[in-house]
Amino acid sequence: MDAFPIIEVPPDALFPSLKEIPQNPKTLFVRGNTTIPEGQSLVVIVGSRNCTSYGKSVCRSLIAGLKGYPIAIVSGLALGIDSVAHEAALDAGIPTIAFPGSGLGTKALYPAQHRQLAQRILENGGLLVSEYPSDTRAAQWTFPQRNRLMAGVGTFVLVVEAEMKSGTLITARLGTEYNKIVGAIPGPITSPSSEGTNWLLKLGAVPVTGVEDILRELNLLTEEISSKHNETIASTEELHLLALLTEPRTRDQLIALLDADPSEVTILLSTLEIKGLIRESFGTIERTH
């Protein structure tokens, strides 16, 4: 990362919206591309460090669907959903900005196992941002501080998965306080990783079940795009079945979990397979997105 020196910049020069939050930072330290095009929406994606295969799959699918729009993905470089979001953005060719809970010095950057990911972000025109001096080590207090910055810069804050007691919900709460759009991914009611997101939905967060929900909130959804997405969007029954595929399951397991007529489940599975949302292999069924 030596090719990308750490520089100090005025916060409002890079992120004007930070002027509007309480305890706005006095300065920011950055590495990488500081050019943020006018009109670009910053979609903050946060979620559980102990994310499920369902959370990973949904996160990757949504981000892939945002390719080609004036959007950048913001996350915290942490384990779990954060790293999935950064990697999915890089794979889709979408700009991504990381706010680690540490200084940006190579030896201090946290977590250590994501230093290679940070390098990849820089090499692909992305940006690392911190309000901490370069040698500041991550600590318990640095993450809530970092979360307020992500909520402050975001246009849309999307929670993919969250336990009821988690830093992820702090970011969502701050997003609400800062008058940001806050969305959440519905999840299985039996999964601890979805307790927080389902709770946010009860409180009025935007339910996000497809890319079009994000685009609509960002005023980027045209009638043509809406029609295109509706070709593959799942019905309520299909979404319920997809939510059960947090891991590969057999047809009989799905029938038992849904407590439905086997013929109805077969129709649902066939429809989802035609839409390219699932695949069946060697007697087990798994999501493709």
C-alpha positions as CSV (number, residue, x, y, z in Angstrom):
1,M,0.0,0.0,0.0
2,D,3.1,2.2,-0.1
3,A,2.1,3.5,-3.5
4,F,-1.0,5.1,-1.9
5,P,0.2,7.6,0.7
6,I,-1.9,8.7,3.6
7,I,-3.1,12.3,3.2
8,E,-5.1,14.5,5.5
9,V,-8.2,16.3,4.1
10,P,-10.9,18.5,5.4
11,P,-14.0,16.3,6.0
12,D,-16.5,18.5,4.3
13,A,-14.4,18.8,1.2
14,L,-14.7,15.1,0.6
15,F,-18.1,14.4,2.3
16,P,-20.2,17.5,2.6
17,S,-22.9,15.6,4.5
18,L,-20.5,15.2,7.5
19,K,-21.1,18.8,8.3
20,E,-24.7,17.9,9.3
21,I,-23.9,15.2,11.9
22,P,-23.2,15.8,15.6
23,Q,-19.6,15.5,16.6
24,N,-18.4,15.9,13.1
25,P,-14.8,15.0,12.6
26,K,-12.1,17.8,12.5
27,T,-10.0,16.0,9.9
28,L,-9.9,12.8,7.9
29,F,-7.0,10.7,6.8
30,V,-7.4,9.0,3.4
31,R,-5.6,6.7,1.0
32,G,-6.6,6.2,-2.6
33,N,-8.9,8.0,-5.1
34,T,-10.5,11.0,-3.5
35,T,-12.6,11.9,-6.5
36,I,-16.3,11.3,-5.7
37,P,-18.4,12.2,-8.8
38,E,-21.2,14.7,-8.3
39,G,-24.5,12.9,-8.0
40,Q,-23.0,9.6,-6.9
41,S,-25.1,7.9,-4.2
42,L,-23.2,6.2,-1.4
43,V,-24.9,3.0,-0.4
44,V,-23.6,1.9,3.1
45,I,-23.9,-1.9,3.5
46,V,-23.4,-3.3,7.0
47,G,-24.2,-6.6,8.7
48,S,-23.1,-9.4,11.0
49,R,-19.5,-10.5,11.3
50,N,-21.0,-14.0,11.7
51,C,-23.0,-13.8,8.5
52,T,-24.8,-16.8,7.1
53,S,-24.6,-18.1,3.5
54,Y,-28.0,-16.5,3.0
55,G,-26.6,-13.1,4.0
56,K,-23.6,-13.5,1.8
57,S,-25.7,-14.6,-1.2
58,V,-28.2,-11.7,-0.9
59,C,-25.4,-9.2,-0.4
60,R,-23.6,-10.3,-3.5
61,S,-26.7,-10.5,-5.6
62,L,-27.9,-7.0,-4.7
63,I,-24.5,-5.4,-5.3
64,A,-24.1,-7.2,-8.6
65,G,-27.5,-5.7,-9.6
66,L,-26.3,-2.2,-8.9
67,K,-23.6,-2.3,-11.6
68,G,-23.9,0.6,-14.1
69,Y,-25.7,3.0,-11.8
70,P,-24.1,6.2,-10.2
71,I,-23.5,4.3,-6.9
72,A,-20.5,3.5,-4.7
73,I,-20.5,0.9,-2.0
74,V,-19.4,1.9,1.5
75,S,-18.6,-0.5,4.3
76,G,-16.2,-1.0,7.3
77,L,-13.6,-3.5,6.0
78,A,-14.6,-5.8,8.9
79,L,-15.1,-9.6,8.9
80,G,-18.4,-10.9,7.6
81,I,-20.8,-8.8,5.5
82,D,-18.5,-5.8,5.3
83,S,-15.8,-7.8,3.4
84,V,-18.5,-9.5,1.3
85,A,-19.8,-6.1,0.3
86,H,-16.3,-4.7,-0.7
87,E,-15.5,-7.9,-2.6
88,A,-18.8,-8.0,-4.5
89,A,-18.4,-4.3,-5.4
90,L,-14.9,-5.0,-6.8
91,D,-16.1,-8.0,-8.7
92,A,-18.9,-5.9,-10.3
93,G,-16.6,-3.0,-11.1
94,I,-18.4,-0.7,-8.6
95,P,-16.4,1.9,-6.7
96,T,-16.0,1.0,-3.0
97,I,-15.0,3.0,0.1
98,A,-13.8,1.4,3.3
99,F,-14.0,3.0,6.8
100,P,-11.8,0.7,9.0
101,G,-12.0,0.9,12.7
102,S,-8.4,1.8,12.9
103,G,-5.7,4.1,11.5
104,L,-4.7,3.6,7.8
105,G,-1.1,2.7,8.5
106,T,-0.3,-0.8,7.1
107,K,0.7,-2.2,10.5
108,A,-2.3,-0.7,12.2
109,L,-5.0,-1.5,9.6
110,Y,-7.7,-3.7,11.1
111,P,-8.4,-6.5,10.6
112,A,-4.9,-7.7,9.6
113,Q,-6.4,-10.4,7.3
114,H,-8.1,-7.8,5.2
115,R,-5.0,-5.8,4.4
116,Q,-4.9,-7.6,1.0
117,L,-8.5,-6.6,0.5
118,A,-7.6,-3.0,1.3
119,Q,-4.8,-3.2,-1.2
120,R,-7.2,-4.5,-3.9
121,I,-9.7,-1.6,-3.1
122,L,-6.9,0.9,-3.6
123,E,-5.6,-0.7,-6.8
124,N,-9.1,-0.6,-8.3
125,G,-9.7,3.1,-7.7
126,G,-11.3,2.9,-4.3
127,L,-10.7,4.8,-1.1
128,L,-9.8,4.1,2.6
129,V,-11.0,6.6,5.1
130,S,-10.3,7.1,8.9
131,E,-10.4,10.0,11.3
132,Y,-7.6,8.3,13.3
133,P,-3.9,9.0,12.9
134,S,-2.2,6.3,10.9
135,D,-0.8,4.2,13.7
136,T,-4.0,4.1,15.8
137,R,-4.9,0.5,16.7
138,A,-8.5,-0.7,16.6
139,A,-10.2,-0.7,20.0
140,Q,-13.6,-1.2,21.4
141,W,-14.4,2.6,21.3
142,T,-13.1,3.1,17.7
143,F,-15.9,1.1,16.0
144,P,-19.0,3.1,17.2
145,Q,-17.0,6.3,16.3
146,R,-16.4,4.8,12.8
147,N,-20.0,3.8,12.5
148,R,-21.2,7.4,12.8
149,L,-19.0,8.4,9.9
150,M,-20.4,5.7,7.6
151,A,-24.0,6.6,8.6
152,G,-23.1,10.3,8.0
153,V,-21.7,9.9,4.5
154,G,-24.3,7.5,3.3
155,T,-27.3,8.2,1.1
156,F,-28.9,4.8,1.9
157,V,-27.9,2.6,4.8
158,L,-28.7,-1.1,4.2
159,V,-28.6,-3.7,7.0
160,V,-28.1,-7.2,5.5
161,E,-28.0,-9.2,8.7
162,A,-27.8,-8.2,12.4
163,E,-28.2,-9.8,15.8
164,M,-30.3,-7.9,18.3
165,K,-27.2,-6.7,20.2
166,S,-24.7,-5.6,17.6
167,G,-22.8,-2.6,16.3
168,T,-24.6,-3.0,13.0
169,L,-27.8,-1.7,14.7
170,I,-25.9,1.3,16.0
171,T,-25.2,2.3,12.4
172,A,-28.8,1.8,11.5
173,R,-30.0,3.9,14.4
174,L,-27.5,6.7,13.5
175,G,-28.7,6.6,9.9
176,T,-32.2,7.2,11.2
177,E,-31.0,10.1,13.4
178,Y,-29.2,11.6,10.5
179,N,-32.3,11.4,8.3
180,K,-30.8,8.8,5.9
181,I,-32.8,6.1,4.2
182,V,-32.5,2.9,6.2
183,G,-33.3,-0.4,4.6
184,A,-33.1,-4.0,5.9
185,I,-33.1,-7.5,4.3
186,P,-35.9,-9.7,5.6
187,G,-34.6,-13.0,7.0
188,P,-35.7,-16.3,8.4
189,I,-37.6,-15.8,11.7
190,T,-35.6,-18.7,13.2
191,S,-32.2,-17.2,12.5
192,P,-30.5,-15.1,15.2
193,S,-28.7,-13.2,12.4
194,S,-32.0,-11.9,11.1
195,E,-33.5,-10.8,14.5
196,G,-32.1,-7.3,14.1
197,T,-33.2,-6.8,10.5
198,N,-36.7,-8.1,11.1
199,W,-36.9,-5.8,14.1
200,L,-35.8,-2.8,12.0
201,L,-38.6,-3.7,9.5
202,K,-41.2,-3.6,12.3
203,L,-39.9,-0.1,13.1
204,G,-40.4,1.1,9.5
205,A,-37.1,0.4,7.7
206,V,-37.5,0.0,3.9
207,P,-37.9,-3.7,3.1
208,V,-35.3,-4.7,0.5
209,T,-36.1,-7.8,-1.4
210,G,-34.5,-6.8,-4.7
211,V,-32.3,-4.3,-6.4
212,E,-35.3,-2.3,-7.5
213,D,-36.1,-1.4,-3.9
214,I,-32.7,0.3,-3.5
215,L,-33.0,2.0,-6.9
216,R,-36.5,3.3,-6.1
217,E,-35.3,4.9,-2.9
218,L,-32.4,6.6,-4.8
219,N,-34.8,7.8,-7.5
220,L,-32.9,5.7,-10.1
221,L,-35.8,3.3,-10.9
222,T,-37.3,4.0,-14.3
223,E,-40.3,2.2,-15.7
224,E,-38.1,0.3,-18.1
225,I,-35.8,-0.9,-15.3
226,S,-38.7,-1.7,-13.1
227,S,-40.2,-3.9,-15.8
228,K,-36.8,-5.7,-16.3
229,H,-36.4,-6.4,-12.6
230,N,-40.0,-7.6,-12.3
231,E,-39.3,-10.4,-14.7
232,T,-37.2,-12.1,-12.0
233,I,-38.5,-10.7,-8.7
234,A,-39.9,-13.4,-6.4
235,S,-43.4,-13.5,-5.0
236,T,-44.0,-13.6,-1.2
237,E,-44.3,-17.4,-1.3
238,E,-41.1,-17.7,-3.3
239,L,-39.2,-15.3,-1.0
240,H,-40.3,-17.4,2.0
241,L,-38.9,-20.5,0.4
242,L,-35.7,-18.6,-0.6
243,A,-35.3,-17.5,3.0
244,L,-35.2,-21.1,4.1
245,L,-32.2,-21.8,1.8
246,T,-29.6,-20.5,4.2
247,E,-27.9,-23.7,3.4
248,P,-28.5,-26.4,0.8
249,R,-31.6,-28.5,1.6
250,T,-33.5,-31.5,0.2
251,R,-36.9,-31.2,-1.4
252,D,-38.4,-33.2,1.6
253,Q,-36.8,-30.8,4.1
254,L,-38.3,-27.8,2.4
255,I,-41.8,-29.4,2.3
256,A,-41.5,-30.1,6.0
257,L,-40.3,-26.6,6.9
258,L,-43.0,-24.9,4.7
259,D,-45.7,-27.3,6.0
260,A,-47.2,-27.1,2.5
261,D,-48.6,-29.5,-0.1
262,P,-45.7,-31.2,-2.0
263,S,-47.2,-30.3,-5.3
264,E,-47.3,-26.6,-4.4
265,V,-43.7,-26.7,-3.3
266,T,-42.7,-28.4,-6.5
267,I,-44.3,-25.6,-8.5
268,L,-42.5,-23.0,-6.4
269,L,-39.2,-24.8,-6.9
270,S,-39.7,-25.1,-10.7
271,T,-40.6,-21.4,-10.9
272,L,-37.5,-20.3,-8.9
273,E,-35.3,-22.6,-11.0
274,I,-36.7,-21.1,-14.3
275,K,-36.0,-17.6,-12.9
276,G,-32.4,-18.7,-12.2
277,L,-32.7,-18.1,-8.4
278,I,-32.0,-21.7,-7.3
279,R,-30.4,-24.9,-8.6
280,E,-30.9,-28.5,-7.7
281,S,-27.9,-30.9,-7.7
282,F,-27.5,-34.4,-6.4
283,G,-30.8,-34.2,-4.5
284,T,-30.1,-30.9,-2.7
285,I,-31.4,-27.4,-3.6
286,E,-29.4,-24.2,-3.1
287,R,-29.7,-20.5,-4.0
288,T,-27.8,-19.1,-7.0
289,H,-27.9,-15.5,-5.8
